């Protein structure tokens, strides 16, 4: 059985959306045990479900929480999630609560994989040719050094090979130009490291406007610009959806036109819907850690659970451990 620990508290839409997502997920998976953490009221939403283990907690980590506050809240639902890795041997933890608190607890409680300097938050992005683009780091850190970017490339390559079966991933650095001399000071030094070490599949720099065309399999960035890339992409997807809807509601003729093209636009909307990707995975710690969107509804949280299930099934943690053995 796959054991997943879930934080029911702290999301924008409350435990009702999280519980509904769990129920939806369990309809598809009979080989999963859910270790649910939260208030008695929140846990009551799952009382009729099978494969649920309930753990009552009294505290909720605030959305704006940092590492110290999250660590001090010993009886929080989020803290219990990470305690269950040792207490019940769960394989993955999922939360839609505070990003800062969740990522800090993941690093402090689970510890970094030997050889890894800094964990990286990553997520697959849709591309024009349909192949997923692995982007990291998308916000686990605000500042990184060149060695950390080199390691992000390594983890991204392992992720792409293991999860998406890309034999030889093409890896790029996010930059403001494709030339070798472009990029931030850290990016320039990371470029030198990747080039000097003949990093497999390293193709150089790529601009944000070209990143989603499908040529890249792994996109490496410092956490700050990576997070901007993430939020900008989500914002553009929302804007495109709104503009298309507005255009087809212009008059009776555009409405009729929509009837003939509805199927194609539904496919486009589905491929651009960030909720279907569930959330972001923290790579580099000793456990599968999935941060769901703070505004997750039942559908997007069930997708986050799917990500945790998939990462566990692919044994991604041990794959990264094997890949970093020569870093020691």
VEXGU-720550 format. One line per field, with one value per residue: chain; x, y, z of N, C-alpha, C, CB in turn; residue in one letter. Coordinates in steps of 0.2 Angstrom, whole numbers. Glycine has a CB too. Layout:
// VEXGU-720550
unit: c(A_...)
nu: c(X_...)
nv: c(Y_...)
nw: c(Z_...)
cau: c(X_...)
cav: c(Y_...)
caw: c(Z_...)
cu: c(X_...)
cv: c(Y_...)
cw: c(Z_...)
cbu: c(X_...)
cbv: c(Y_...)
cbw: c(Z_...)
code: c(a_...)
This chain:
// VEXGU-720550
unit: c(A_A_A_A_A_A_A_A_A_A_A_A_A_A_A_A_A_A_A_A_A_A_A_A_A_A_A_A_A_A_A_A_A_A_A_A_A_A_A_A_A_A_A_A_A_A_A_A_A_A_A_A_A_A_A_A_A_A_A_A_A_A_A_A_A_A_A_A_A_A_A_A_A_A_A_A_A_A_A_A_A_A_A_A_A_A_A_A_A_A_A_A_A_A_A_A_A_A_A_A_A_A_A_A_A_A_A_A_A_A_A_A_A_A_A_A_A_A_A_A_A_A_A_A_A_A_A_A_A_A_A_A_A_A_A_A_A_A_A_A_A_A_A_A_A_A_A_A_A_A_A_A_A_A_A_A_A_A_A_A_A_A_A_A_A_A_A_A_A_A_A_A_A_A_A_A_A_A_A_A_A_A_A_A_A_A_A_A_A_A_A_A_A_A_A_A_A_A_A_A_A_A_A_A_A_A_A_A_A_A_A_A_A_A_A_A_A_A_A_A_A_A_A_A_A_A_A_A_A_A_A_A_A_A_A_A_A_A_A_A_A_A_A_A_A_A_A_A_A_A_A_A_A_A_A_A_A_A_A_A_A_A_A_A_A_A_A_A_A_A_A_A_A_A_A_A_A_A_A_A_A_A_A_A_A_A_A_A_A_A_A_A_A_A_A_A_A_A_A_A_A_A_A_A_A_A_A_A_A_A_A_A_A_A_A_A_A_A_A_A_A_A_A_A_A_A_A_A)
nu: c(4_2_7_1_2_-8_-12_-25_-29_-27_-29_-35_-48_-53_-55_-65_-64_-52_-55_-65_-57_-49_-58_-62_-50_-47_-57_-51_-40_-37_-26_-21_-17_-23_-17_-24_-23_-28_-41_-54_-67_-64_-59_-70_-76_-72_-76_-84_-76_-66_-49_-44_-34_-35_-29_-29_-26_-22_-18_-15_-5_-1_-4_5_17_33_49_53_41_33_40_39_26_20_9_3_-7_1_14_12_10_24_29_24_31_41_35_24_29_26_26_24_20_7_1_-10_-7_2_16_29_30_28_38_49_48_48_62_69_64_64_76_90_94_109_123_116_114_104_87_75_60_49_39_30_27_15_18_20_22_16_24_30_37_50_52_64_72_56_53_57_68_75_88_102_117_129_133_122_113_118_116_102_99_104_95_83_85_85_72_65_69_65_51_44_50_59_73_85_86_84_92_91_96_87_86_90_94_100_114_130_136_126_113_111_123_125_119_127_139_134_132_145_149_141_145_158_158_153_139_126_116_115_110_112_108_91_77_63_51_53_53_42_40_43_56_64_67_70_71_81_83_86_78_70_68_62_50_44_42_34_22_19_17_5_-3_-4_-11_-23_-28_-28_-38_-49_-50_-53_-65_-72_-71_-79_-91_-96_-105_-120_-115_-102_-104_-110_-99_-91_-98_-94_-80_-78_-74_-60_-56_-59_-50_-38_-39_-39_-26_-19_-23_-17_-21_-23_-10_-8_1_17_33_44_60_75_74_72_60_44_37_24_17_2_-9_-13_-26_-33_-46_-58_-54_-41_-34_-36_-28_-15_-13_-12_0_8_6_11_25_29_27_36_48_56_64_74_80_85_94_103_108_116_126_139_142_146)
nv: c(-6_11_25_40_56_69_86_93_106_125_129_140_138_130_115_107_107_101_88_84_82_72_61_60_56_44_36_31_24_10_6_14_22_35_47_57_74_85_96_90_93_95_82_75_76_65_54_43_37_24_17_28_36_44_59_70_87_103_115_127_131_147_156_165_161_158_149_147_150_140_129_130_128_115_106_107_103_103_100_88_80_79_73_60_53_47_41_33_28_35_39_50_68_80_96_111_122_135_140_144_139_125_121_124_116_103_103_104_94_82_82_85_76_67_75_85_102_112_111_110_117_111_110_102_110_114_112_118_107_97_89_88_101_102_113_121_130_135_143_139_145_161_166_159_149_146_132_126_128_120_108_108_106_93_86_89_83_69_68_71_60_49_51_56_48_53_50_56_71_88_101_118_134_147_163_180_181_172_170_165_174_180_183_182_186_174_165_165_160_147_142_141_130_120_118_116_104_96_93_82_84_98_113_126_144_150_160_167_168_158_146_138_132_119_113_112_101_102_116_127_137_151_153_165_172_161_158_170_167_156_162_172_164_157_168_173_162_162_175_173_164_171_181_174_169_181_186_177_179_191_194_187_180_177_168_158_154_149_137_128_127_123_111_111_122_118_108_116_124_114_109_121_122_125_119_106_101_99_103_108_99_96_93_84_82_69_62_61_76_86_102_108_120_135_139_128_118_104_96_100_97_84_81_85_75_64_67_65_52_46_51_43_30_30_30_41_48_39_37_50_50_40_46_56_51_52_65_66)
nw: c(0_-4_6_10_18_23_24_31_33_32_19_6_2_12_23_17_3_2_8_-1_-12_-8_-7_-21_-26_-20_-26_-37_-33_-25_-18_-9_7_17_27_37_43_55_62_73_67_54_51_52_40_33_38_34_24_18_21_28_40_54_62_75_76_84_79_66_53_49_33_30_36_42_43_57_65_60_65_78_81_87_87_75_60_49_54_59_48_43_54_53_44_50_61_55_44_32_14_7_8_8_5_5_12_20_10_13_26_24_15_23_34_28_23_36_44_36_30_19_4_5_-2_-9_-10_-9_-9_-22_-29_-40_-56_-69_-85_-97_-115_-132_-141_-134_-125_-108_-99_-87_-74_-63_-51_-44_-34_-21_-15_-13_-17_-25_-28_-41_-40_-35_-45_-55_-48_-48_-62_-63_-54_-61_-73_-69_-64_-76_-84_-76_-73_-85_-95_-104_-113_-116_-109_-115_-108_-102_-97_-89_-96_-101_-114_-127_-130_-124_-115_-108_-95_-77_-64_-57_-65_-76_-71_-68_-81_-85_-77_-81_-94_-93_-86_-96_-96_-98_-112_-111_-117_-117_-115_-114_-118_-109_-117_-127_-120_-119_-131_-134_-136_-125_-112_-98_-88_-80_-66_-55_-39_-38_-51_-57_-50_-54_-67_-67_-61_-70_-82_-78_-76_-89_-95_-89_-94_-108_-108_-104_-113_-125_-122_-121_-134_-141_-136_-142_-152_-161_-172_-168_-158_-164_-172_-161_-158_-168_-166_-153_-147_-150_-143_-130_-128_-129_-118_-108_-109_-105_-92_-76_-65_-67_-65_-52_-42_-35_-34_-21_-24_-18_-5_8_5_-3_-7_-9_-14_-14_-24_-15_-17_-20_-27_-26_-37_-41_-30_-29_-40_-35_-26_-35_-41_-30_-28_-40_-40_-29_-34_-44_-37_-35_-25_-21_-34_-36_-25_-29_-40_-35_-28_-31_-28_-15)
cau: c(0_6_5_1_0_-12_-14_-32_-30_-23_-30_-39_-55_-55_-55_-71_-61_-47_-58_-68_-51_-46_-63_-61_-43_-48_-61_-47_-35_-38_-20_-18_-19_-22_-15_-26_-21_-32_-46_-60_-72_-61_-58_-77_-78_-69_-78_-87_-71_-61_-42_-42_-31_-36_-24_-32_-22_-25_-15_-15_1_-4_-2_12_21_40_52_53_34_30_43_36_19_22_3_-1_-8_7_20_10_12_31_31_21_36_45_30_20_33_22_30_23_16_4_-3_-11_-6_8_21_35_30_28_45_54_47_51_69_71_61_66_83_92_98_116_126_112_115_98_81_72_53_48_33_29_23_13_22_17_22_13_29_30_44_52_55_66_68_51_52_59_74_76_94_105_123_130_133_115_109_121_112_95_100_105_88_78_86_83_65_62_70_61_43_42_53_64_79_91_83_87_92_93_96_82_91_88_97_103_121_134_138_119_111_113_130_124_117_134_144_131_133_152_150_138_149_165_157_150_133_123_110_115_110_114_103_84_73_56_46_54_54_37_39_44_63_67_64_72_73_84_83_86_71_66_65_59_44_41_41_28_16_18_14_-2_-7_-6_-16_-30_-29_-30_-45_-54_-50_-56_-72_-75_-72_-84_-98_-96_-112_-123_-111_-96_-107_-111_-93_-89_-101_-90_-73_-78_-69_-53_-54_-59_-43_-33_-40_-37_-19_-16_-25_-12_-24_-22_-4_-9_5_24_36_51_66_81_73_72_53_40_34_20_14_-4_-10_-17_-33_-35_-53_-57_-51_-34_-31_-35_-22_-9_-13_-10_7_12_6_16_32_31_27_42_53_60_68_80_83_90_100_108_112_120_131_146_143_148)
cav: c(0_18_29_47_60_75_92_96_113_130_131_146_135_126_108_104_106_96_82_82_80_65_57_59_52_37_32_29_21_6_4_20_23_42_48_64_78_91_97_85_95_93_75_72_76_59_48_37_34_18_19_34_36_51_62_76_92_109_121_128_135_153_156_169_158_156_142_147_150_133_124_131_125_107_102_109_98_102_97_81_77_77_68_54_50_43_37_28_27_37_40_57_73_84_101_117_127_139_137_144_134_118_119_124_109_98_103_103_87_76_83_85_70_68_78_90_108_115_108_114_116_110_108_102_115_112_115_118_100_92_86_92_105_102_119_121_131_139_147_136_149_168_166_152_149_142_125_124_128_114_102_108_103_86_83_90_78_63_69_70_53_44_52_57_43_56_46_61_77_94_106_125_139_153_169_186_180_165_170_162_179_183_180_185_183_167_161_165_155_140_141_138_124_115_117_113_97_92_91_78_87_105_116_133_148_151_166_164_168_152_141_133_129_111_111_111_96_104_123_128_145_153_153_171_172_155_160_175_163_152_166_175_159_156_174_173_157_165_180_170_160_177_185_170_169_188_186_173_182_197_194_180_176_174_163_152_151_145_130_124_126_122_105_113_127_115_105_121_126_109_109_126_123_124_115_99_98_98_107_108_94_98_88_85_80_62_60_64_82_90_108_110_127_137_140_121_115_97_93_102_94_77_80_85_68_60_69_62_44_45_51_38_24_30_30_47_50_34_39_56_48_36_51_61_47_54_72_66)
caw: c(0_-4_12_9_23_20_29_29_35_29_12_5_2_18_23_13_-4_3_9_-7_-17_-6_-9_-28_-27_-18_-31_-42_-30_-19_-15_-5_14_18_34_37_49_55_67_73_62_47_50_52_33_30_43_30_19_19_20_31_46_57_67_77_78_87_77_59_51_45_26_29_41_40_46_64_67_58_69_85_81_87_86_69_55_44_58_60_41_43_60_51_40_55_65_52_38_26_9_4_12_3_9_1_16_19_6_17_32_22_12_28_38_24_24_42_46_32_29_12_2_5_-8_-12_-6_-8_-12_-28_-31_-48_-58_-76_-88_-104_-121_-139_-144_-129_-120_-102_-97_-80_-72_-57_-45_-45_-28_-14_-13_-17_-19_-26_-31_-47_-39_-34_-51_-58_-45_-50_-68_-62_-52_-66_-78_-66_-64_-83_-86_-72_-73_-92_-99_-109_-112_-115_-109_-117_-103_-104_-92_-91_-96_-104_-120_-129_-130_-118_-110_-106_-89_-71_-62_-55_-71_-80_-68_-69_-88_-86_-74_-85_-100_-91_-84_-101_-93_-104_-115_-110_-124_-116_-113_-117_-116_-107_-123_-131_-116_-119_-137_-134_-137_-119_-107_-92_-88_-74_-65_-48_-37_-38_-58_-58_-47_-58_-74_-65_-60_-77_-86_-75_-78_-96_-97_-87_-98_-114_-107_-103_-120_-130_-120_-122_-141_-143_-134_-145_-155_-162_-176_-165_-154_-169_-173_-156_-158_-173_-164_-146_-146_-150_-137_-124_-128_-127_-111_-103_-109_-101_-85_-72_-59_-68_-63_-45_-37_-36_-30_-18_-25_-15_2_9_5_-8_-4_-14_-12_-19_-24_-10_-19_-23_-26_-25_-43_-41_-24_-31_-45_-31_-23_-40_-41_-24_-29_-46_-38_-25_-38_-48_-32_-37_-20_-22_-40_-34_-20_-33_-45_-31_-24_-33_-25_-8)
cu: c(4_3_6_-2_-2_-13_-20_-33_-25_-24_-35_-47_-57_-54_-60_-68_-56_-50_-62_-63_-49_-51_-63_-55_-44_-53_-57_-41_-37_-32_-16_-21_-18_-22_-17_-25_-25_-37_-51_-65_-70_-61_-65_-79_-76_-71_-80_-82_-67_-54_-40_-40_-31_-31_-27_-26_-25_-23_-15_-9_-2_-1_5_17_28_43_51_46_32_34_41_29_19_15_-1_-2_-2_13_18_12_19_33_29_26_40_40_26_23_29_28_30_19_14_0_-4_-11_0_14_28_36_31_35_50_54_50_58_72_69_64_73_85_95_105_119_122_112_109_92_78_64_52_41_33_25_21_17_18_16_19_18_30_37_45_55_57_72_62_49_54_65_73_82_98_112_124_130_126_111_112_117_105_95_100_98_83_79_84_75_62_63_65_53_41_45_57_71_85_88_87_87_95_93_91_87_87_90_100_111_124_135_132_118_113_120_130_123_123_138_141_132_140_153_147_142_155_164_154_143_129_116_110_115_111_108_96_80_66_51_47_54_48_35_39_51_66_63_65_74_75_85_84_79_67_64_61_51_40_38_34_22_14_14_6_-6_-9_-11_-23_-32_-32_-37_-50_-55_-54_-64_-76_-76_-78_-91_-99_-103_-114_-118_-105_-98_-108_-104_-90_-91_-97_-83_-73_-74_-62_-51_-54_-52_-38_-33_-38_-29_-15_-18_-20_-14_-23_-15_-3_-5_13_27_43_56_72_80_72_64_50_36_30_16_8_-5_-14_-24_-36_-43_-52_-53_-44_-31_-30_-29_-16_-8_-10_-3_11_12_11_23_34_32_34_49_58_65_75_83_88_96_105_112_116_125_138_147_146_156)
cv: c(6_22_36_51_67_80_94_103_118_132_137_144_130_119_104_103_101_89_79_79_73_60_55_55_45_33_29_24_17_4_9_20_31_43_56_67_84_91_91_87_93_86_71_71_69_53_42_34_28_21_25_33_43_53_69_81_98_115_121_133_141_153_160_167_157_150_142_147_143_128_124_128_117_103_104_103_97_99_89_77_74_72_61_50_45_38_32_26_29_39_47_61_78_90_107_123_132_136_138_140_127_116_119_118_103_97_101_96_81_76_82_78_71_70_84_96_112_112_112_112_116_108_107_107_112_115_114_111_95_89_91_95_105_109_119_126_136_143_144_141_156_169_159_154_145_134_122_123_122_108_102_105_95_83_84_85_71_63_68_63_48_45_52_52_47_53_51_68_83_99_113_129_145_159_174_186_174_165_168_168_182_180_184_183_176_162_160_160_148_138_138_131_118_113_114_105_93_89_88_82_94_109_124_137_148_156_163_164_161_146_135_131_122_109_109_106_98_111_124_136_145_154_159_172_166_155_165_171_159_156_169_170_157_162_174_168_159_170_178_167_166_180_181_170_176_188_183_175_189_198_187_176_173_168_157_149_147_138_125_123_125_117_107_118_123_111_110_123_120_108_115_127_121_119_108_96_97_102_106_102_97_92_90_83_72_60_64_70_86_96_109_117_129_138_133_120_108_94_94_98_86_76_81_78_63_61_65_54_42_45_45_31_24_30_35_49_45_36_45_54_44_41_56_57_50_62_72_66)
cw: c(0_2_11_15_21_25_26_30_31_22_11_5_7_18_19_6_-3_4_3_-12_-15_-8_-17_-30_-26_-22_-36_-40_-24_-15_-11_2_15_25_35_43_49_61_67_68_55_46_49_44_29_33_39_25_22_18_22_38_49_62_69_79_80_84_69_57_47_38_25_33_38_44_54_67_66_63_76_86_81_86_80_64_51_48_58_54_41_49_57_47_44_59_62_45_31_20_6_8_7_7_4_6_15_15_10_23_30_19_18_32_34_24_31_45_42_30_21_10_2_-2_-11_-7_-5_-12_-17_-28_-38_-50_-66_-79_-95_-110_-127_-142_-140_-124_-114_-101_-90_-79_-65_-56_-46_-38_-21_-11_-17_-20_-20_-29_-37_-46_-38_-40_-55_-55_-47_-57_-68_-59_-57_-72_-76_-66_-71_-86_-83_-73_-80_-97_-105_-108_-112_-115_-111_-111_-104_-97_-94_-91_-100_-111_-121_-129_-123_-113_-107_-99_-83_-69_-60_-61_-76_-78_-69_-76_-88_-83_-78_-91_-98_-89_-90_-99_-99_-106_-113_-116_-123_-113_-117_-114_-114_-112_-127_-127_-117_-126_-138_-135_-131_-115_-100_-92_-81_-73_-57_-46_-38_-46_-60_-56_-52_-65_-72_-65_-66_-81_-84_-77_-85_-98_-95_-92_-105_-114_-107_-110_-125_-128_-122_-130_-144_-141_-137_-148_-157_-167_-173_-160_-158_-170_-168_-156_-163_-170_-156_-144_-145_-145_-131_-123_-126_-120_-106_-103_-105_-94_-80_-66_-60_-67_-56_-40_-39_-31_-27_-19_-21_-7_2_10_-1_-5_-10_-11_-17_-19_-18_-11_-22_-22_-26_-31_-43_-36_-26_-36_-41_-28_-29_-41_-36_-25_-35_-44_-33_-29_-42_-44_-34_-32_-21_-28_-39_-30_-24_-38_-41_-27_-25_-31_-18_-8)
cbu: c(-5_5_8_-3_6_-18_-8_-37_-28_-16_-32_-38_-56_-62_-55_-77_-58_-42_-64_-72_-46_-46_-70_-61_-38_-51_-66_-44_-29_-42_-15_-19_-15_-28_-8_-34_-13_-37_-49_-63_-74_-54_-54_-82_-75_-62_-83_-93_-67_-63_-40_-48_-24_-43_-17_-37_-17_-24_-8_-22_6_-3_-7_10_19_45_59_56_30_32_51_36_14_24_-1_4_-14_9_20_3_10_35_27_15_41_49_25_13_34_18_29_20_20_-1_2_-19_-6_10_22_35_24_23_46_53_40_48_72_68_54_62_88_97_95_120_126_104_120_98_75_76_49_53_28_27_28_6_29_20_29_10_36_28_44_56_51_68_72_45_45_62_81_74_98_101_129_137_138_112_111_128_113_93_105_110_86_78_94_86_63_66_77_62_42_42_48_63_81_96_80_85_97_88_103_77_97_89_102_100_124_140_142_114_113_108_133_119_112_137_145_124_132_157_146_130_150_168_153_154_129_120_104_121_103_116_105_80_72_54_47_61_54_30_44_39_67_68_67_78_67_92_76_90_71_70_71_62_44_45_47_29_17_24_18_-2_-3_1_-14_-29_-23_-25_-45_-52_-43_-53_-73_-70_-65_-83_-98_-91_-111_-130_-108_-92_-113_-115_-88_-91_-108_-90_-70_-85_-70_-51_-59_-65_-41_-34_-48_-40_-16_-18_-32_-9_-31_-23_2_-7_4_27_37_50_67_84_68_75_50_36_39_15_19_-10_-14_-14_-34_-31_-57_-64_-54_-33_-35_-42_-22_-10_-19_-14_8_8_-1_14_32_25_21_42_57_55_65_78_78_86_97_104_106_116_131_148_136_146)
cbv: c(0_21_27_49_61_72_97_92_114_128_125_149_131_128_105_109_113_97_82_88_85_65_59_66_55_37_37_34_25_0_1_26_19_46_47_64_79_92_104_85_102_96_72_76_82_59_51_39_40_12_18_39_33_52_62_75_93_109_122_131_131_160_159_176_152_162_142_154_155_131_125_139_128_106_102_114_100_109_100_80_82_83_70_54_55_47_42_31_19_43_35_56_76_81_104_116_124_142_141_152_135_117_124_130_108_99_109_108_87_76_78_91_68_61_72_88_113_123_106_113_122_105_113_95_121_113_112_122_98_87_85_88_112_96_125_114_133_136_148_129_146_173_171_148_148_144_123_129_134_113_102_116_106_85_87_97_77_62_76_75_51_45_58_64_39_64_42_61_79_97_103_128_142_153_167_192_186_162_177_159_184_182_173_183_188_166_164_172_157_141_147_143_124_117_124_116_96_87_96_71_84_107_115_136_155_144_171_169_174_153_143_137_132_109_117_117_89_100_127_125_148_160_151_177_173_149_162_181_159_148_171_177_152_154_180_172_150_167_185_165_156_182_187_163_168_193_184_165_182_198_199_181_181_179_165_154_157_148_131_128_133_121_100_117_133_110_101_127_127_102_109_133_119_130_117_98_103_91_105_115_88_100_88_92_84_60_62_59_86_85_114_106_128_144_146_116_118_94_97_109_95_74_86_90_65_62_76_63_43_50_58_37_24_36_23_53_49_27_40_62_43_31_55_65_40_54_75_59)
cbw: c(6_-11_18_3_29_16_28_33_43_30_7_-2_-5_20_30_12_-6_9_15_-10_-17_2_-7_-32_-24_-10_-34_-46_-29_-21_-20_-9_19_15_37_35_49_49_67_80_63_46_56_56_29_29_48_27_17_15_12_31_47_59_65_83_72_94_79_56_48_48_22_31_44_41_44_67_64_51_69_87_75_94_92_65_51_42_65_62_36_43_66_48_36_60_68_51_37_27_3_-3_17_-2_15_-1_23_26_-1_19_36_16_7_33_40_16_21_47_47_25_33_10_-5_7_-13_-12_-10_-11_-7_-34_-27_-50_-57_-78_-89_-105_-121_-144_-146_-133_-123_-96_-100_-78_-74_-54_-39_-48_-28_-15_-13_-12_-15_-31_-25_-50_-33_-29_-55_-57_-38_-51_-72_-57_-46_-70_-80_-59_-62_-88_-85_-65_-69_-93_-102_-108_-118_-121_-102_-123_-97_-109_-90_-86_-100_-101_-122_-135_-132_-120_-113_-110_-88_-65_-57_-49_-75_-81_-61_-67_-92_-82_-67_-87_-103_-85_-78_-104_-90_-102_-112_-105_-127_-123_-112_-117_-121_-102_-127_-134_-109_-116_-142_-139_-141_-115_-108_-88_-90_-74_-66_-47_-30_-37_-63_-55_-40_-60_-76_-58_-54_-80_-86_-68_-75_-100_-93_-80_-99_-116_-101_-98_-122_-129_-112_-120_-144_-142_-126_-150_-162_-165_-182_-160_-150_-175_-174_-149_-161_-180_-165_-143_-151_-157_-138_-124_-135_-132_-109_-106_-116_-105_-84_-69_-58_-76_-66_-44_-30_-35_-35_-11_-33_-15_6_16_12_-12_0_-18_-11_-16_-31_-8_-23_-20_-32_-25_-50_-41_-18_-34_-50_-26_-20_-47_-41_-18_-31_-51_-34_-19_-42_-52_-33_-38_-13_-21_-46_-31_-15_-38_-48_-26_-25_-40_-25_-5)
code: c(x_x_x_x_x_x_x_x_x_x_x_x_x_x_x_x_x_x_x_x_x_x_x_x_x_x_x_x_x_x_x_x_x_x_x_x_x_x_x_x_x_x_x_x_x_x_x_x_x_x_x_x_x_x_x_x_x_x_x_x_x_x_x_x_x_x_x_x_x_x_x_x_x_x_x_x_x_x_x_x_x_x_x_x_x_x_x_x_x_x_x_x_x_x_x_x_x_x_x_x_x_x_x_x_x_x_x_x_x_x_x_x_x_x_x_x_x_x_x_x_x_x_x_x_x_x_x_x_x_x_x_x_x_x_x_x_x_x_x_x_x_x_x_x_x_x_x_x_x_x_x_x_x_x_x_x_x_x_x_x_x_x_x_x_x_x_x_x_x_x_x_x_x_x_x_x_x_x_x_x_x_x_x_x_x_x_x_x_x_x_x_x_x_x_x_x_x_x_x_x_x_x_x_x_x_x_x_x_x_x_x_x_x_x_x_x_x_x_x_x_x_x_x_x_x_x_x_x_x_x_x_x_x_x_x_x_x_x_x_x_x_x_x_x_x_x_x_x_x_x_x_x_x_x_x_x_x_x_x_x_x_x_x_x_x_x_x_x_x_x_x_x_x_x_x_x_x_x_x_x_x_x_x_x_x_x_x_x_x_x_x_x_x_x_x_x_x_x_x_x_x_x_x_x_x_x_x_x_x_x_x_x_x_x_x_x_x_x_x_x_x_x_x_x_x_x_x_x)
